[in-house]
Each structure stands twice: as C-alpha cells, then as structure tokens.
Amino acid sequence: MNKVTIDILLTNNIHICATAEAASIKVARVIADEIIKKRSLGQQLVLGLATGNTPKMVYQELVRMHREEGLSFQNVISFNLDEYYPLKETHPLSYHSFMNQHLFDHIDIAQSNIHLPYGEWDVARLGDYCKAYDQKIKQHGGIDLQLLGIGRNGHIGFNAPGSAFDSCTRLIDLHSTTRADAAADFEGLEKVPLQAVTMGIQSITQAKKIILLALGSRKADIIQKALREEVSAQIPATFLRTLPQVTYILDKEAAELIAEPLG
Ligand code: GLP
C-alpha cells in the first residue's frame, strides 16, 4: 500500500477515492502528516480514534509507516470515541482489545497517552467518569484531529438517533440497528451489550479537524442521507455538515448515491 489515487474531489471537503484501500491510505497520510507537523513544532498531537471495520486499513497503513518509514507516535495523545458498557477491558470484542490488536501493540505510543472510555467504570460514579473524560480532552487542549466512521443509522461514536448536538460523554442505550450490526461479531444478538459509553456530539464536534471515513456500498444510503437530508438529531451525522472543519473521505461504493459512478 503506497499509492493514493484521488479520482474525484466533489467539493472542498468530499473526497471520493477509487478503492477502500486508497481512501484508507489517504486518511493514514493525513494523520501521519499531522503527527509529523506537530513534532516539528515540538508539540503533541491529540488524536481522536474510532473503531469498527472502517478504520482497520487506516491503522494497518499507520503501522506500516511506523515499521517502514519510522513514523513515531511518541508525540501522540489518543482519545477513543467509545466503548461497550459494561464490558471487561480484556474481552476480545472490547474496543480496548480492538485498539491494541489493530494499532497500539504495533507502534511506539506511550501507554500513559492512551485514553478510552472504560467498560468497567463503576456504575454509581459513571457520570463523574464521563465528565472527567471530556475534562481530560480539554486539559490537553482539545482534539486536534478526530477520525470517525458512521453507523448505518447515521450514528457517530455511539451517538444514536436522537442524540443532541450539545451532548457530552455519557452512557447511551445501543440502537437496535447498531446491536444487529454487532451481532455477528458477538455470535448472537443476545450477547451484544445493551449500552455503551460514548463521547457526545459536542465532544466530537469541538475537534479542530474531523475526518469521516465511509467504505463500501452498505454505507451508500446513510452517506447520501448524511450529506443531503435535513440536519437533525434523527441522523446525528448530519450535524457534521454544519461544521467547516469536516472532511469526508469515501470510496466509490460508499459514494455511489451522491455521485456518478466512476469510469
Ligand atoms: C460502531 C462504532 C462506530 C463506528 C460504527 C461503524 O458503532 N462505535 O464508531 O463508526 O460502529 O462500524 P463499521 O465501521 O464496522 O461499519
């Protein structure tokens, strides 16, 4: 993976790439460039990270850059979007496990610079922990670059339809579509947790730069809605359209309902 082809630039901030691989490499390049830029200034990059199938190739490319090009993550502070609740950190399907498996175990980020909502937070103090998570992001100066996927119901993080624009990090009930999409991984709908801790829409939209990555034809319908339908909490991703700092990076399948098919 070393060549990026951008086939169409629809507007300033919607990029359609020929393949999922090209889109993922483009995202990885943006992240790497931000890390390098900050390092040259002697600063840390506060990086918001996502889970799911979508960012896997991005992480694969970042790991490759670390191994083959010497990209260092020593000046990176990461905050993940969400975690299932309750779920043990060591559960193979926890987002802690996901991040270790796909990224953290393979790069030189300091363990103390990694932050994720915790599926084992004590329920009695959950509100305090969530507040402290948002506070910690602020203490680090806010998120410089946030990577997002999108759920088929338009969720970002785990902010289900109905999530308010000013929502902060909190416990949320998982939407039926979201649980159904996770059922195969958990080997049965009944094993999918009912709730999650997610950064709120406000926590996400305060990021200085945001990249929404969507891959594959199963995302085409929601991408069309996110970009074309009225801005409303019913499709939380529509909120992103109100922000100047958002870039959408799509492969041609995810973009098939918003653009003419590519040659
Ligand atoms: C989960 C995550 C989201 C992610 C979404 C889409 O719900 N919490 O952050 O964007 O899944 O997942 P996928 O990329 O597998 O389609």
Residues whose N, C-alpha, C, O or C-beta is under 5 A from the ligand:
A	BS01	GLP	A50 T51 G52 N53 T54 D82 G149 I150 G151 G157 F158
